[in-house]
Amino acid sequence: MKKLFTVVFMLFYVGIASASDNALWQKSTLNEIVSRGSLQICLDAGYMPFEMRDKQGRIVGFDVDIGKSMANAMGVKLDIRNTAWDGIIPALLTSKCDVIMGGMTVTAKRNLKVNFANPYIVIGQSILLNPKLKDKVKSYKDLNNAKYTIVSKLGVTGELATKKYMSKAKLNLFETQSEAVLEVVNGKADAFVYDMPFNAIYASQNKGKIVHLSKVFTYEPLAWAIRKGDPDFMNFLNNYLAQIKGDGTYQKIYHKWFESNSWISSVQ
């Protein structure tokens, strides 16, 4: 009798677990993507070389090519949702897109609102400096002084890094990185703090107008963000990342955008 009870209980438990798993799948974003026939990604075009507009107005870049590859693997179309950075997490949480694939740094504060897949690239903050300070400022530590004005983009890790490591300096924030860095080029600010890949490309395009202190002073893993409570989608994203890093797809896309400059002439 005891064995019979145990067997019945186990079958009952398995039935509940199976029903629960099926309910999770029905609610999964991955199921929605397949059913809809499109992968909706949120990004903020203007972050070279991750996402930006070419001369025809199309959004291109490293994240875009990864998104295209992922959509193709799913057998669906890619639907890019260009979204202002300060509203990109709210857009995800209100289902205006399926995933943020826009160079988002993993932080504890963000992780309270969204879940992150495994990091797909690691970067850090560097500094674009007004040429007049070339011999006076050698690192971020030298900028921690009230006589300096630093600029960055609102709501990004450049803002956080400046407040943490250069708290004595004056900080001005702008809606876009392009607006912010022009303050340095035009002599209205002393330094621009932002992600190293963007700074490296900008410096190469504006030689003589700006000095790049290329040594990064923060550790910043970038990852895809999704809504909480979706293990099926998270499982897919992590496995997909492992797959493209193993089969050469990731390296091919990385080489195109980070190791070659042939694309620069095609963007605005």
N, C-alpha and C positions, 0 to 999 in steps of 0.2 A: 504493500500500500504506500509505503514511504517512497519507494522508487518510482511508482506511478505518479505520485504527487510532484516529485522532482522533475520528471520528464514533462509533465503538463506545464509546470511553472516555466521550464526552460523554453518550451515552444511558445508560451504566452509572451515571455520576455523578448524572444527573437522576433515575434510578430510585431510587438510594439516598436522595437528598434528599427525594423524594416520600414514600418509606416512612417517613423520619424525621419529616417534617411530619405525616403521618397518625398516627404513634405519639404525637406531642406532643398532637394534638387528642384522641385517645382518652383520654389521662391528664388533660386540661384540666379544671379545676373548672367552666368554662363548659359543657362537654359534660355533666358530672355534673348540673349545675343543670337543664339542659334535659331530660335523661333522667329525673331525679327528679321534676320538676314543681314545685320549690320553691327559692327563694333564701333561704339560711340566713345571717342576719347576726348578728354579735356586737356587743353594746353594753352599757353599764352605766347603767341607768335612774337618774336623779337629777342629771343635768347639764343644767340649764335654759339655753337653750330647745332644746337638741339632742335630749335624750331624758329623759323623766320620766313619772310616772304621773298620770293624771287622777283625778277623784273616784270614778270607777267601777273604778279599778285597772288601766285599760288603759295601755299604754306609747305615748306620743305625743311629737311633737316634730319639729324640722327634719330630723334624720337619718332619722327614721321615715318622713316623707313622701317624702323622696328615695328611700328604700328601696322604698316602695310604688310610686312612679313607675317605678323600675328594673325591679321584678318584673313590673309590668304590661307594660312594653316587651318583656320576655322572654317574656311569655305564661305566667308561672308564678305561684304563690302566694308571699307573703312569710312567712317563718318567723323570728320574732324570738327570739334566744337571749340572755336577760338574764344577764350574766356579771360577776362581781366584777372590778374593774379590774386587780388584781394577778395575776389568772389569765387575762386576756383574750388575750394573745399565745400562751400555752401552749394555750388552747382552740382557737385558729386552727391552730396547728401540728399538733395532734392531730386535725384535721378535725372538730371539734365545730361548726364553722360554715365558711361559704365565704369570708367577708370581714368585716373589722372596719369597721363604719360607725358609730363611736361617738366622734367628736370627738378622734381621736388626732393629736397633734402629731408631725410628722416630725422625728426626731432621728437622728444618726449611729448611736447605740447600738442603737436599735430597727431601723434599716435593715440592720444586720448579721444580724438574725433574720428580717425580713419585707421584702417589696417594697412600695413605696408608689405608688399611682396619682398623677396630677397633683393638686396641692392644690385642694380645692373651696372653701376659705375661709381667710382669714388673720386671726388674732387676736393677742392678747398678754396678758401678765399685768398686772393692776391690783391695787389694795389697798383692802380694807375696814378702816376704822380705828375704834378706840374714840373716841367723841365727846370724851372728856376730852383727847385729843391733837390736836384739830382745829387749834389755833393753834401747836402745837409741831412737828408733822410735816407737811411740805409735799410730800415725795417719798420714794421708796424709800431714797434716800441717807441721809435723816435717821433711818431705822430701823436703820441699820448700827451698832448700839450694844448693848453687853452688858446694859444696863438694860431692854431691850425683849424681850418674848416674842412670837414670831410663830408662827402656826399655818397649816397647809395640809393637803391630802389626801395620803396615802401614795402614792408612786410616780408622781406627776404632775409636769408641768413647773413647777408652783408650788413644789414642793420643791426642784427643781434651781435655779430662779431665786433662791430665798431663800439657798441655800447659796453661790451664786456672788456675789450682790450685797449680801447682808446677813449675811455669815458671822460677824460679831461678836455678833449677836443670838442668843437662845435659840430653838430651833426645836422645836415639838411637832407630831407628825403623827398624823392620824386616818384611820380606814377610809373615812369619807365626808366630803364637803365640808360637809354639813349639820351634822355633829357639830363640825367644826372651826370654822365661822363662829359657832356658838353660844357658843364660848369667848370670843369678842370681845364679843358681845351681852351676855353675862352678866358681863363684866368680869374674866374669868380670863386673857385674853390681850390684847395691845395691837393686833395687826393680823392680818389674814387675807390671804394671797397666793393668788390663783387667777385663772382665765380671765376676761377683761373682760366677756363677755356675761352670764355667771352673776352676776358682781358687780353689774353695772348693774341687772339685774332684782331681785336681792335687796335692793339699796339702795332701789329704788323702792317695795318692799313693806314696808320697815322704816325709814321716815323717822323721824329723831330717835333711833333706836337705834344708828345706824351712820353713818359718813361714808365716801363713796366717793371715793378719789383715782383718777379715771377715766383719767388719762393712762397709756397702756401703756408699759412699759419693756423689753419683749422683742418679738421678731419670731417668730411661730409659725404656720407653715402647717399646716393640718389636711388629712389625706388618708386615703383608704381603704387598708387594709392587706390584702395577700393573701400566700399562701405563695409561696416562691421557685420559679423554673423553670416559670412558666406564662405565656408570651407571649400566648397567645390570650385569656385572661381579662383581662390587662393592656390589650391592644389594645381590647377591648370597653369596659372601664371608662373609659379616656381618651376614646374616641370618644363614649361616652354622655354624659360630662360636658360635652364641647364642644357636643353636640347640644342638651342642655337649657338651656345658657347662651345658645345662639343662638336658640332658638325661644320663649323667654319662660317656660318651665316653672320654671327655677331661680329667676328673679326673683319669680314668683308665690309660691313656697314661702318664699323669703327674706322677702318683705314680710309674710307671715302671721305669722312667728315673730320677726322682728327689728324690723320697723317698725310693728307693731301690737301692742297689749296686750290685745286682746279675749279672748285665750286664757287669760289669767292666772287669771280667776275659775273656770275649769274644772279647774284642777290642784289637787293637795293642798297 
